[in-house]
């Protein structure tokens, strides 16, 4: 057992520890978010606003891939963290090797099915005659990189769980940074001039490089992960069950994002009075900018999870409580600042993405983004509560949090609002769902913190 990492997670000042573990994740996610932003921007500049819709239509497939990888990565990291806190070496080894084998097989199946049913998927997801070929060009290549991309995500989560957040950061920054460098070479005419296809090729190359780095680090003698490359049939079904139970809410939350996008695209096709492709591109820009602004905020959650898992396993409830409170304060403030940014800068963002200075694209897009962003003020409570339940190993509670915002609130509300207000009803629904979910999660999070305080008090009485 690496006593240095154990000492770090169990005894280091909890606020400094959260910052120490969060900053690498924040930086890694910031670079990754920048890549997504630049990728879309370059596609818009090279092929026009409609081509943005290709990346938007591919988003549900991409989210399903991410959902699968994060299910295994987050679930495995939660089991690993609690075993690490207990000093359970056998479970640590089992979960790492089982998680990697699960991910490899699952990613391969997704890639094959994606190729077989590519046309049908794009039609289902709302592709129009204007953006269908762009979407096929992009997604057909992206499917080639599913296995290295998903394995990298699993290893990033496991690496953070052993307290090596910087290694995970380097992996993310290497892949995303390389992608930013390769994008203009493959997309624009001064390079290969491949447009949307070039963006996809740059992405796949970068994912392979990022995976190669994190995999080599995991194989080193200094790693607690102890990957076994020889015995591929050594899979522990009890470990699979534990990973799926804990990681399931993450999978559901991200696949709901994919389902939500499909619903939005099809509602746009149904209610747009003119070419729906431009509205799909507008939503595509909002999605990319959302991740660019807010993905770094999720880095705080990535830093919080191993602290919660380890200290819960070690029964250090005072550290657990302090970490949750501090993380909540940071995330809520950060998302509130994001809301302010969108209110003042949305119009400038859409101007950047419009090569032709399309006034409708700029004006309508900025108005829609301002409406959606109203809910950002409270959504931080929802994010923190879901992460805490997963790290503690409460799958049912984590599941309910995961489905509350998009499935239980957004979907029924959007089918009420859109017939009444047209496309504007879609944007209003985002804000309404985020506000309601945020308020409910704020109350529940306060209650859970009081429970942790009680556990700490009871422990002190027993020790005395």
C-alpha positions in Angstrom: 0.0 0.0 0.0 1.4 3.4 -0.9 1.5 5.1 2.5 2.1 8.5 0.9 -1.2 8.5 -1.0 -3.0 7.0 2.0 -1.6 9.8 4.2 -2.6 12.4 1.6 -6.2 11.3 1.3 -6.8 10.6 5.0 -4.9 13.3 6.9 -3.9 16.2 4.7 -5.8 19.5 5.2 -9.1 18.7 3.5 -9.4 22.1 1.7 -5.9 22.0 0.5 -6.4 18.4 -0.6 -9.5 19.2 -2.6 -7.6 22.0 -4.4 -4.6 19.7 -4.9 -6.7 17.0 -6.5 -9.1 19.3 -8.3 -6.6 21.6 -10.0 -5.1 18.9 -12.2 -8.6 17.7 -13.1 -9.7 21.3 -13.8 -6.7 22.0 -16.0 -7.2 18.7 -17.9 -10.9 19.3 -18.4 -10.2 23.0 -19.4 -7.9 21.8 -22.2 -10.4 19.1 -23.2 -13.2 21.7 -23.2 -11.0 24.1 -25.2 -10.5 21.3 -27.8 -14.2 20.8 -28.2 -14.7 24.5 -28.5 -11.9 25.0 -31.1 -12.9 21.8 -33.0 -16.4 23.2 -33.5 -15.1 26.7 -34.3 -12.7 25.4 -37.0 -15.5 23.3 -38.6 -17.7 26.4 -38.7 -15.0 28.5 -40.3 -14.1 25.8 -42.8 -17.6 24.5 -43.8 -20.2 27.0 -42.5 -22.8 27.2 -39.7 -24.7 24.2 -41.0 -21.7 21.9 -40.6 -21.8 22.6 -36.8 -25.0 20.5 -36.9 -22.9 17.5 -37.9 -21.0 17.6 -34.6 -24.3 18.2 -32.8 -26.0 15.2 -34.5 -23.0 13.1 -33.5 -23.2 14.3 -29.9 -25.7 11.6 -28.8 -23.5 8.8 -30.0 -20.5 10.5 -28.4 -22.4 10.8 -25.1 -23.3 7.1 -25.2 -19.6 6.2 -25.6 -18.7 8.6 -22.7 -21.5 7.2 -20.6 -20.3 3.7 -21.0 -16.7 4.6 -20.2 -17.6 6.8 -17.2 -19.9 4.1 -15.8 -17.0 1.7 -15.6 -14.5 4.4 -14.6 -16.5 6.1 -11.9 -17.9 2.8 -10.6 -14.5 1.3 -10.6 -12.9 4.3 -9.0 -15.5 4.4 -6.2 -15.0 0.7 -5.4 -11.2 1.2 -5.6 -11.2 4.3 -3.4 -13.1 2.6 -0.6 -10.9 -0.5 -0.8 -7.9 1.8 -0.7 -9.2 3.4 2.4 -9.7 0.0 4.1 -6.3 -1.3 2.9 -8.0 -4.1 0.9 -5.3 -4.9 -1.7 -7.1 -7.8 -3.3 -10.2 -5.8 -4.1 -8.0 -3.0 -5.6 -6.4 -5.4 -8.0 -9.6 -7.1 -9.0 -11.5 -3.9 -9.7 -8.8 -2.4 -11.9 -8.3 -5.5 -14.2 -12.0 -6.3 -14.3 -12.9 -2.7 -15.3 -10.4 -2.6 -18.1 -11.6 -5.8 -19.6 -15.3 -4.7 -19.3 -14.5 -1.5 -21.1 -12.5 -3.1 -23.9 -15.3 -5.6 -24.8 -18.1 -3.0 -24.5 -16.3 -0.4 -26.5 -15.7 -2.9 -29.3 -19.4 -3.9 -29.4 -20.5 -0.2 -29.5 -18.1 0.5 -32.4 -19.3 -2.5 -34.5 -23.0 -1.7 -33.9 -22.3 2.0 -34.7 -20.9 1.1 -38.1 -23.7 -1.3 -39.0 -26.5 1.0 -38.1 -24.9 4.4 -38.8 -27.4 5.7 -41.3 -30.4 4.6 -39.1 -28.9 6.2 -36.0 -28.4 9.6 -37.8 -32.0 9.6 -39.0 -33.2 8.7 -35.5 -31.1 11.4 -34.0 -32.7 14.1 -36.2 -30.2 14.6 -39.1 -31.6 16.6 -42.0 -30.8 16.6 -45.7 -28.6 19.7 -45.0 -26.3 18.1 -42.4 -26.6 14.3 -43.0 -23.4 13.9 -45.1 -21.4 16.1 -42.7 -22.6 13.9 -39.8 -21.7 10.6 -41.6 -18.2 11.9 -42.5 -17.6 12.9 -38.9 -19.1 10.0 -36.9 -17.8 7.3 -39.3 -14.3 8.2 -38.4 -14.9 8.9 -34.7 -16.1 5.3 -34.2 -12.6 4.1 -35.0 -11.3 5.8 -31.8 -13.9 4.4 -29.4 -11.7 1.8 -27.7 -8.7 4.0 -26.9 -11.0 6.9 -25.9 -13.0 4.8 -23.5 -10.0 3.0 -22.0 -8.3 6.4 -21.4 -11.4 7.7 -19.5 -11.5 4.5 -17.3 -7.8 4.8 -16.5 -8.1 8.5 -15.7 -10.7 7.8 -13.1 -8.7 4.9 -11.6 -5.6 7.0 -11.5 -7.3 9.8 -9.7 -8.7 7.3 -7.2 -5.1 6.3 -6.2 -4.4 10.0 -5.6 -2.4 10.7 -8.7 -4.5 13.4 -10.2 -1.6 15.0 -12.1 -1.1 11.9 -14.2 -4.7 12.0 -15.2 -4.4 15.7 -16.0 -1.3 15.1 -18.2 -3.2 12.4 -20.1 -6.1 14.7 -20.8 -4.0 17.7 -21.6 -1.7 15.7 -24.0 -4.7 14.3 -26.0 -6.7 17.5 -26.1 -3.6 19.7 -26.7 -2.5 17.5 -29.6 -6.0 17.7 -31.0 -6.0 21.5 -31.0 -2.6 21.4 -32.9 -3.8 18.8 -35.4 -7.2 20.3 -36.1 -6.1 23.2 -38.4 -3.7 20.9 -40.3 -6.4 18.4 -41.1 -9.3 20.8 -41.5 -8.1 23.8 -43.5 -6.9 24.1 -47.1 -3.4 25.1 -46.1 -3.1 21.5 -44.7 -5.0 18.5 -45.9 -8.3 20.5 -46.4 -10.5 17.6 -45.1 -13.1 19.8 -43.3 -15.3 17.8 -41.0 -13.4 14.5 -41.8 -10.2 16.3 -40.8 -11.7 17.2 -37.4 -12.6 13.5 -36.8 -9.1 12.2 -37.9 -7.4 14.7 -35.5 -9.6 13.5 -32.7 -8.9 9.8 -33.2 -5.1 10.4 -33.4 -5.1 12.4 -30.2 -7.2 9.8 -28.3 -4.7 7.1 -29.2 -1.8 9.2 -28.0 -3.6 10.2 -24.7 -4.4 6.5 -24.0 -0.9 5.4 -24.7 0.4 7.8 -22.1 -2.0 7.0 -19.3 -1.7 3.2 -20.0 2.1 3.4 -19.8 1.9 5.2 -16.5 -0.6 2.6 -15.1 1.9 -0.1 -16.0 4.7 1.5 -14.0 5.9 0.0 -10.7 4.9 3.2 -8.8 1.2 2.7 -9.7 -1.2 1.0 -7.3 -3.4 -0.1 -10.3 -1.3 -3.3 -11.0 -2.7 -4.2 -14.5 -2.4 -7.8 -15.5 -2.0 -8.2 -19.3 -1.7 -12.0 -19.3 -4.8 -13.5 -17.8 -7.7 -12.0 -19.8 -10.3 -14.4 -18.5 -9.6 -13.4 -14.9 -12.8 -11.4 -14.5 -14.6 -11.2 -11.2 -18.4 -11.1 -11.6 -19.0 -9.8 -8.1 -16.7 -6.9 -9.0 -18.6 -6.3 -12.2 -21.8 -6.1 -10.2 -20.3 -3.6 -7.8 -18.9 -1.4 -10.7 -22.3 -1.5 -12.5 -24.3 -0.7 -9.4 -22.1 2.3 -8.5 -21.4 3.5 -12.1 -25.0 2.9 -13.3 -26.2 6.4 -12.4 -23.4 8.0 -14.3 -24.3 5.9 -17.4 -28.0 6.8 -17.0 -27.2 10.5 -16.5 -25.1 10.7 -19.7 -27.4 8.5 -21.8 -30.2 10.7 -20.7 -28.2 13.7 -22.1 -28.0 11.7 -25.4 -31.7 11.0 -25.3 -32.4 14.6 -24.4 -30.4 15.8 -27.4 -32.3 13.5 -29.7 -35.6 14.8 -28.3 -34.5 18.4 -28.8 -33.4 17.7 -32.4 -36.6 16.0 -33.3 -38.7 18.7 -31.7 -36.7 21.3 -33.7 -37.5 19.3 -36.9 -41.2 19.2 -35.9 -41.7 22.9 -34.8 -39.2 24.9 -36.9 -41.0 27.1 -39.4 -38.0 27.1 -41.8 -34.8 25.0 -42.2 -34.3 23.2 -38.9 -30.6 22.6 -39.6 -29.7 26.2 -38.5 -31.5 25.6 -35.1 -29.7 22.3 -34.6 -26.4 24.2 -35.2 -27.5 26.8 -32.7 -28.0 24.2 -30.1 -24.7 22.6 -31.1 -22.9 25.9 -30.3 -24.7 26.2 -27.0 -23.7 22.7 -26.0 -20.0 23.2 -27.0 -19.8 26.6 -25.2 -21.5 25.1 -22.1 -18.8 22.4 -21.9 -16.1 25.0 -22.6 -17.3 27.2 -19.7 -18.5 24.6 -17.2 -16.5 21.4 -17.8 -13.6 22.8 -15.7 -16.1 23.1 -12.8 -16.7 19.3 -13.0 -13.0 19.0 -12.2 -13.8 20.0 -8.6 -16.2 17.0 -8.5 -13.4 14.7 -9.9 -11.2 15.9 -7.1 -13.9 15.4 -4.5 -14.8 11.8 -5.3 -11.6 10.1 -4.1 -11.6 12.2 -0.9 -15.2 11.2 -0.2 -14.6 7.5 -1.0 -11.4 7.2 1.0 -12.6 9.0 4.1 -16.0 7.2 4.1 -14.1 3.9 4.0 -11.8 5.2 6.8 -14.9 6.5 8.8 -13.5 10.0 9.0 -16.8 11.8 8.8 -15.6 15.2 9.8 -13.2 15.3 6.8 -16.0 14.0 4.6 -18.4 16.8 5.7 -15.8 19.6 5.3 -14.8 18.4 1.8 -18.4 18.3 0.6 -19.2 21.8 2.0 -16.1 23.3 0.4 -16.6 21.7 -2.9 -20.3 22.9 -3.0 -19.2 26.4 -2.3 -16.7 26.4 -5.1 -19.0 24.8 -7.7 -22.0 27.0 -7.0 -19.9 30.2 -7.2 -18.2 29.0 -10.4 -21.5 28.2 -12.1 -23.0 31.5 -11.0 -20.1 33.3 -12.7 -20.8 31.2 -15.8 -24.3 32.5 -15.8 -23.1 36.1 -15.6 -20.7 35.4 -18.5 -23.4 34.1 -20.7 -25.7 37.0 -20.0 -23.1 39.5 -21.1 -21.1 37.6 -23.7 -23.6 35.3 -25.6 -23.9 37.5 -28.6 -20.1 37.7 -29.0 -19.8 34.0 -28.8 -22.2 33.4 -31.6 -20.5 36.1 -33.7 -17.3 34.1 -33.4 -19.0 31.0 -34.8 -20.6 32.7 -37.7 -18.2 33.0 -40.6 -20.9 34.7 -42.8 -22.0 37.0 -39.9 -25.5 35.5 -40.1 -27.6 37.9 -38.1 -30.4 35.4 -37.4 -27.9 32.8 -36.2 -26.2 35.3 -33.9 -29.4 37.0 -32.5 -31.6 34.0 -32.0 -28.7 31.9 -30.7 -27.6 34.4 -28.1 -31.2 34.9 -26.9 -31.7 31.1 -26.5 -28.4 30.7 -24.6 -29.3 33.5 -22.2 -32.6 31.8 -21.4 -31.0 28.4 -20.8 -28.2 29.8 -18.6 -30.7 31.1 -15.9 -30.7 27.6 -14.3 -26.9 27.5 -14.0 -27.1 29.4 -10.7 -28.5 26.3 -8.9 -27.4 23.3 -11.0 -24.2 23.0 -8.9 -26.1 21.5 -6.0 -27.4 18.7 -8.4 -23.9 17.9 -9.6 -22.3 17.7 -6.1 -25.1 15.6 -4.6 -24.9 13.0 -7.4 -21.2 12.8 -7.1 -21.3 12.4 -3.3 -23.9 9.6 -3.5 -21.8 7.7 -6.0 -18.6 8.1 -4.0 -20.4 6.9 -0.9 -21.7 3.8 -2.7 -25.4 4.7 -2.6 -26.6 3.6 -6.0 -30.3 4.1 -5.7 -29.9 7.7 -4.4 -27.4 8.4 -7.0 -29.7 7.0 -9.7 -32.6 9.2 -8.5 -30.4 12.3 -8.6 -29.1 11.3 -12.1 -32.6 11.0 -13.6 -34.2 13.9 -11.8 -33.1 16.8 -13.9 -33.3 15.5 -17.5 -35.7 12.5 -17.3 -38.2 13.4 -14.5 -38.3 17.1 -15.2 -37.0 18.2 -18.6 -38.8 15.6 -20.8 -42.4 16.0 -19.5 -42.0 19.8 -19.2 -40.6 20.2 -22.8 -43.6 18.4 -24.2 -45.9 20.9 -22.4 -43.9 24.0 -23.3 -43.0 23.4 -26.9 -46.5 23.1 -28.3 -47.4 26.2 -26.4 -44.3 28.4 -27.1 -42.7 26.7 -30.2 -38.9 26.4 -30.2 -38.6 29.0 -27.4 -40.4 26.5 -25.2 -37.3 24.2 -25.5 -35.0 26.8 -24.1 -37.3 27.8 -21.3 -37.6 24.1 -20.3 -33.8 23.9 -19.7 -33.9 26.7 -17.2 -37.1 25.5 -15.5 -35.7 21.9 -15.0 -32.3 23.2 -13.7 -34.0 25.5 -11.2 -36.3 22.9 -9.8 -33.6 20.2 -9.6 -31.1 22.6 -8.1 -33.5 23.7 -5.3 -34.5 20.1 -4.4 -30.9 18.9 -4.4 -29.8 21.9 -2.2 -32.3 20.9 0.5 -31.3 17.2 0.3 -27.6 18.1 0.4 -28.1 20.2 3.6 -29.9 17.2 5.2 -27.0 14.8 4.3 -24.4 17.2 5.8 -26.4 17.2 9.0 -26.3 13.4 9.0 -22.6 13.4 8.6 -22.3 15.9 11.5 -24.3 13.5 13.7 -22.1 10.5 12.7 -19.0 12.5 13.6 -20.5 13.4 17.0 -21.4 9.8 17.7 -17.9 8.6 16.8 -16.4 11.1 19.2 -18.6 9.9 22.0 -17.7 6.3 21.4 -13.9 7.1 21.3 -14.3 9.0 24.6 
